[in-house]
Amino acid sequence: MTSTIIATEPAVDITKQSRARLAHRAGKFWRAGGPAVIFVAMFLVVAILTPAFLGGGGFTIVASSAAPILLVALGQALVLNIGSIDLSNASITLLGAILLALTLGPLGAVSPLVVLLMVTLFGAVNGVIVAFAQVPSFALTLGTFGIFQAAALVVSGATTVYVSQNAGLITPLYTSAVAGIPLTFVLGVVAAALAWFMLRFTRVGQGMTAIGKNESGAIFSAVRTRKLKIVAYSLSGFMAGLAGITIIAQAGSASSTGLGSDLLLPGIAAAIFGGTSISGGVTNPLNVIFGALTVALVPIATAVIGIAAQAQNLVYGIIIILIVALTLTRSRNAIIK
Amino acid sequence: MDITLKAEHDPMTTDTTAIRLHEETNSRRLRFRGKGEPLALIGALIVLISIFSILNPRFATLVNLQNILSQASLPLIIGVGATFVILIGSIDLSVEGVMGAAGVVFVLLSANSRGGHDLGIWAWVAAIAIGIALGAANGLILTRIKLPSFIVTFGMWFIGLGIATILYGTDALPSLTNDALTTWVSHIAFLFPNVVWLAAALLIVATLVLRFTIFGRATLAIGNNEEIARSNGMPVNKYKVVIFIIAGGMSALAGILAAMQLGAVSNNVGSGYLFITIPAVVIGGTALSGGKGGMLQTALGVLLLTVLNNGLVLAGVSPDYQSALSGAILVAAIVAAAWSQRGRLRIAK
């Protein structure tokens, strides 16, 4: 009698353990591949429902509209990774695009470099204030969002600024393609790969993730948290500038209400769809690529499938909540704010 | 001399003296900490009002005061709900979506240019019910599925907008045909427009609730330390759902009032209100991490931003610069509030 009990108990334990291990492995796979699976599944559904979508260069359309979202989302993911947020990066994109449109004529090839330097500095200003004044990043970047937005409005004179000359330096990014994928999107993928490499293999990247996972722990481990925060925000500004370049490549003009004026929320959504945690310490830039593709696909897919244009927002909102519910890793006793 | 002698004989004495002195300084600081921020805000408000009065004599008139207060009313109503939410350390980004959904429901169910039914008072009920439903959905997804409020309310923003867009359809802009409704908001009763009195009444009720009810104290306790609130047996999840319901209801009311002010409605009726309200709450001194702040501070924050916008227009400053000035003031306010608490080991996200 007693021996049977003794015999069964470890057996139960073993099945429990192996089940837990299986669940762990499945979770690990889902975290690594979830965003890609979701995008591919949605893309296939659209392709099956509307075969003409593939023939009509469907992926090219999705990729080209995903490019600026991807670049903004990469910067956002790097900032989210240190446990902060950057609400100002999309307004930096727009300001960068307007500055580029203004200076491309007179400065020529130097202009993109100057603009990238400037937007990186804008990002660094955010970083310096967050790191040294120790203010909540949500409120701070909400404030600088207003400042950059007004700057874009004033610099552009509240009208559309067209590139006067030298547009040929930038437009090939949009018009030429590698295997049907526009160069703007390729630029985003390269940036994502570099960001992934940095987070995975460099001290700077590992330090950033350490800040996001446990800032006190990072401070006590002699991670230079303030310097790394400035680096993260500078990179967010830099990526926003790259997004501005893709906008000029696509539109040849920029205005404070034109293309790219509503990148903030799609950028955050793409970072989150890519499995980035908003509490910090978890991000994979390669998955952000699929996050951005998903964000770009939703409006195109709803239109292609024939869901009324009016229902797009509703579908978008439900998908945001569903995808995060599916991809978020939660611990049992964590406090969710 | 005396102290050093003591120190040689009995190190404990000097140690306690140092600690006692430190504690005294701390308690002195604490006594003024609660009052410093609101006083600074009132000071800033007085300075702004004096400057604008000198720049344009039309600023300090009764008509302009009525203007400023009615401009401040909607952000204040939304701010009451947002303050509850921010006090528990969450955030409600769904404001504009809820406003759109409630505004469209209200106009379509009242006497409007598209015809349809006129449900009278039930139009109010239906519109507020939409807000309450969306708020309840926010709260339930936060507490049951355990998604962060940032994401839940971010999704709910689009869901609200989507409901508004679907209900709005593709017909012409529906405008209210009942003049009693369109003039109610700006109708002046006892010196100030109705909407100002409504906002003031809600502000007073919310202040009393936050100060004197178990629910109000629990709100602050949850924001201060959720773990301790939970282990003391507070029904934290229930309170959180109620708070999101309040926020949804307030946004819905603001949506109705915005539609009445315009006399017509589109799905974007709430556009821009989120990015007025959250800075106002934060400038007022309510901490985004929760547990610290209050309704009257939010009212001060809203007033400061409204006076600034109104005064700049009257002073002839181009509206292009306005978001920059609001942004700069937000940055200055949070940096000033956090400056004294800086420390090498302090963590600010």
Boltz contact constraints between the chains, C-beta under 6 A:
constraints:
  - contact:
      token1: [A, 83]
      token2: [B, 349]
      max_distance: 6.0
  - contact:
      token1: [A, 84]
      token2: [B, 349]
      max_distance: 6.0
  - contact:
      token1: [A, 133]
      token2: [B, 335]
      max_distance: 6.0
  - contact:
      token1: [A, 133]
      token2: [B, 338]
      max_distance: 6.0
  - contact:
      token1: [A, 134]
      token2: [B, 338]
      max_distance: 6.0
  - contact:
      token1: [A, 134]
      token2: [B, 342]
      max_distance: 6.0
  - contact:
      token1: [A, 134]
      token2: [B, 346]
      max_distance: 6.0
  - contact:
      token1: [A, 134]
      token2: [B, 348]
      max_distance: 6.0
  - contact:
      token1: [A, 135]
      token2: [B, 334]
      max_distance: 6.0
  - contact:
      token1: [A, 135]
      token2: [B, 335]
      max_distance: 6.0
  - contact:
      token1: [A, 135]
      token2: [B, 338]
      max_distance: 6.0
  - contact:
      token1: [A, 136]
      token2: [B, 288]
      max_distance: 6.0
  - contact:
      token1: [A, 136]
      token2: [B, 348]
      max_distance: 6.0
  - contact:
      token1: [A, 138]
      token2: [B, 288]
      max_distance: 6.0
  - contact:
      token1: [A, 139]
      token2: [B, 282]
      max_distance: 6.0
  - contact:
      token1: [A, 139]
      token2: [B, 334]
      max_distance: 6.0
  - contact:
      token1: [A, 143]
      token2: [B, 327]
      max_distance: 6.0
  - contact:
      token1: [A, 143]
      token2: [B, 330]
      max_distance: 6.0
  - contact:
      token1: [A, 143]
      token2: [B, 331]
      max_distance: 6.0
  - contact:
      token1: [A, 146]
      token2: [B, 323]
      max_distance: 6.0
  - contact:
      token1: [A, 146]
      token2: [B, 326]
      max_distance: 6.0
  - contact:
      token1: [A, 146]
      token2: [B, 327]
      max_distance: 6.0
  - contact:
      token1: [A, 147]
      token2: [B, 324]
      max_distance: 6.0
  - contact:
      token1: [A, 147]
      token2: [B, 327]
      max_distance: 6.0
  - contact:
      token1: [A, 149]
      token2: [B, 323]
      max_distance: 6.0
  - contact:
      token1: [A, 150]
      token2: [B, 321]
      max_distance: 6.0
  - contact:
      token1: [A, 150]
      token2: [B, 323]
      max_distance: 6.0
  - contact:
      token1: [A, 150]
      token2: [B, 324]
      max_distance: 6.0
  - contact:
      token1: [A, 153]
      token2: [B, 320]
      max_distance: 6.0
  - contact:
      token1: [A, 154]
      token2: [B, 320]
      max_distance: 6.0
  - contact:
      token1: [A, 215]
      token2: [B, 347]
      max_distance: 6.0
  - contact:
      token1: [A, 278]
      token2: [B, 148]
      max_distance: 6.0
  - contact:
      token1: [A, 278]
      token2: [B, 150]
      max_distance: 6.0
  - contact:
      token1: [A, 310]
      token2: [B, 165]
      max_distance: 6.0
  - contact:
      token1: [A, 310]
      token2: [B, 166]
      max_distance: 6.0
  - contact:
      token1: [A, 311]
      token2: [B, 166]
      max_distance: 6.0
  - contact:
      token1: [A, 313]
      token2: [B, 158]
      max_distance: 6.0
  - contact:
      token1: [A, 313]
      token2: [B, 161]
      max_distance: 6.0
  - contact:
      token1: [A, 313]
      token2: [B, 162]
      max_distance: 6.0
  - contact:
      token1: [A, 313]
      token2: [B, 165]
      max_distance: 6.0
  - contact:
      token1: [A, 314]
      token2: [B, 159]
      max_distance: 6.0
  - contact:
      token1: [A, 314]
      token2: [B, 162]
      max_distance: 6.0
  - contact:
      token1: [A, 316]
      token2: [B, 158]
      max_distance: 6.0
  - contact:
      token1: [A, 317]
      token2: [B, 155]
      max_distance: 6.0
  - contact:
      token1: [A, 317]
      token2: [B, 158]
      max_distance: 6.0
  - contact:
      token1: [A, 317]
      token2: [B, 159]
      max_distance: 6.0
  - contact:
      token1: [A, 317]
      token2: [B, 162]
      max_distance: 6.0
  - contact:
      token1: [A, 320]
      token2: [B, 155]
      max_distance: 6.0
  - contact:
      token1: [A, 321]
      token2: [B, 155]
      max_distance: 6.0
  - contact:
      token1: [A, 324]
      token2: [B, 147]
      max_distance: 6.0
  - contact:
      token1: [A, 324]
      token2: [B, 151]
      max_distance: 6.0
  - contact:
      token1: [A, 325]
      token2: [B, 145]
      max_distance: 6.0
  - contact:
      token1: [A, 325]
      token2: [B, 147]
      max_distance: 6.0
  - contact:
      token1: [A, 330]
      token2: [B, 146]
      max_distance: 6.0
  - contact:
      token1: [A, 335]
      token2: [B, 226]
      max_distance: 6.0
  - contact:
      token1: [A, 336]
      token2: [B, 146]
      max_distance: 6.0
  - contact:
      token1: [A, 336]
      token2: [B, 148]
      max_distance: 6.0
  - contact:
      token1: [A, 337]
      token2: [B, 89]
      max_distance: 6.0
  - contact:
      token1: [A, 337]
      token2: [B, 90]
      max_distance: 6.0
